Amino acid sequence: MNFSQLYDVSVNLTTGLAVWPGDPSLEIREMSRITEGSDANVTQLIISAHIGTHMDAPRHFIDGATGIDQMPLDALVGTAYVLDMISLQDHIGAADLEKAGLPEGAERVLFKTRNSAIWATGSGQFHEDYIALAPDGADWLVKRGVKLVGIDYLSIERYMPERFNTHYSLLGDRVVVVEGLDLSAVEPGEYTIFALPIKVKNGDGAPARVLLGR
């Protein structure tokens, strides 16, 4: 499989990275250093399963459902479409998807919104006004058999809804949810995606490294 270009659309894990309110901030601790006489450099990471670029497992919102280690592998690699939603000032709904020109039979969809510009600032501030996927947009994707949905901020769902219907719809149908992408350097269009979460047994989510090739 040859690509003229590979794009790493993962966010760097670094101290000061914005996290979901209430989640622990990333801690990077040097446990041993060669410069201090140790045989090797060893680092300890203290993180949330939902930090930076990460994936949600059905178990995240549905108690007793499958964990991140049981995600369908065929959904994690394959053709994906980056859709241009940069001009939207409200959450992505079914009407927006109808106009987006998504090819019939598309199985993986990534939303490029104004959220991607947030990562470029390097600010550790959490933004509550990010663009998300509305519940009717989630239902639209489920009805069309989409296997993977990604967005360029820390949640696919709008901030603090009364009910988490977007997550319930997607995860209830075992759709892979990828959050925290940085699509700022990627043009809309067709790519091959490689989206691989850390394999945490029964995990409700996990950080992931996500690449796009074309």
C-alpha positions, 0 to 999 in steps of 0.5 A: 500500500503506497501513499504519496502523503501520510498525515498524522492527525493525532494531538501531541500528548504534552503537559498543559493539554486541554482536557475535559472538565473534571478529567485529570490533567496529563502528568509526565514524570521522569522516574529515572534518568541516565544523566542521574546515574540510571541505566535507562530513561523511564517515564511515568504517564498519568492520563485519562482514557479520554485525553487528546486524540482518543476513541470511545468504546460502547462501554463509555456510555452503555454499562456492560457493553464492549470495551475498547479492546473489542473494537471491530478491527475492520472499522479502524482501517480503510477508506475515510472521507474528511467532510468540510464543516468549517463554516458551520456555526451550529452542530452538525445535523442531518440536513448538513449531512444531506448537503455534504456529498458523502458518497453512497456506501461510505463507512468512515467519516471525519468532520473538519470544523472550526475546532481544528484551529483550537489545537493550533493555539496550543492553549490548555483552555477547554472550549465549551463552544466547540462544534459537535454532531447533533443527535439527528446527524448521528441517526443519519449516519447510523441509518447509512451504515457508517462504521467510524465517525471522527471529530476534531475536538474532545467530544462528538457530543455538544457540551453537557446536553440533558441526554447524551443521545449522540453517543447513545445512537453511535455507540449503541450501534457499535460505531467507532467514535474518534475524538480529539483529531487535529485536521487543520493540515488536511484538505477535505476528501478521500483518504485511507485511515489507520486509527489504532487505540491502546489496547486496554482490557475492558476500557471505556476508551483509550488514547489513539494514534490516527494517520490518514494516507492518500 
